């Protein structure tokens, strides 16, 4: 991971962003003390797509009727 001073980061932000876009992480320091990290953004999640996948997953699946007492007793048995 590369360390860059705050002044240099401000001066060369565009080049640093290009490096980050290629997967590199850059630590920005102020007077030698790390204060921030420039890192690539992770994969974005589309809430609509997630909801659609959950609906598709649950299609045809049913939970069997279960009583709270059964769950408590099962927890006591250690099963």
C-alpha positions in Angstrom: 0.0 0.0 0.0 1.4 3.4 -1.0 1.6 6.3 1.4 1.2 9.8 0.1 1.2 13.1 2.0 -1.9 15.3 2.0 -0.4 18.0 -0.1 0.9 15.5 -2.7 -2.5 13.8 -2.7 -4.2 17.1 -3.4 -1.8 18.0 -6.2 -1.9 14.6 -7.9 -5.5 13.5 -7.1 -6.3 12.5 -10.6 -3.3 10.2 -10.9 -4.0 8.7 -7.5 -7.6 8.0 -8.6 -6.4 6.2 -11.7 -4.2 4.0 -9.5 -7.1 3.3 -7.2 -9.3 2.4 -10.2 -6.7 -0.2 -11.1 -7.1 -1.8 -7.6 -4.4 -0.1 -5.6 -5.0 1.3 -2.1 -3.4 4.6 -1.1 -2.9 5.8 2.4 -3.0 9.6 2.8 -0.9 11.0 5.6 -0.8 14.3 7.4 2.6 15.1 9.0 3.4 11.4 8.6 0.3 10.2 10.4 -2.2 8.1 8.4 -5.6 10.0 8.1 -7.4 8.4 5.2 -7.4 5.5 2.7 -8.3 5.8 -1.0 -9.6 2.4 -1.9 -11.5 0.9 -4.8 -15.3 0.8 -4.4 -16.6 -2.7 -3.9 -19.4 -4.2 -6.0 -22.6 -2.2 -5.8 -25.8 -4.0 -4.8 -29.0 -3.2 -6.5 -31.8 -3.5 -4.0 -34.4 -4.4 -6.7 -32.2 -7.2 -8.0 -31.7 -8.6 -4.4 -35.5 -8.5 -3.8 -36.1 -10.3 -7.0 -33.6 -13.0 -6.2 -35.1 -13.5 -2.7 -38.6 -13.9 -4.2 -37.3 -16.4 -6.7 -35.4 -18.3 -4.0 -38.5 -18.7 -1.7 -40.7 -19.9 -4.6 -41.9 -23.4 -3.8 -40.3 -23.4 -0.3 -42.4 -23.8 2.8 -41.5 -23.7 6.5 -43.0 -26.5 8.5 -45.2 -25.4 11.3 -43.1 -25.2 14.5 -44.0 -24.1 18.0 -41.8 -21.8 20.1 -41.8 -24.6 22.8 -40.1 -27.0 20.3 -37.4 -24.4 19.6 -36.8 -23.9 23.3 -36.7 -27.6 24.0 -34.3 -28.2 21.1 -32.0 -25.5 22.4 -31.9 -27.1 25.8 -31.0 -30.5 24.3 -28.1 -28.9 22.5 -29.3 -30.2 19.1 
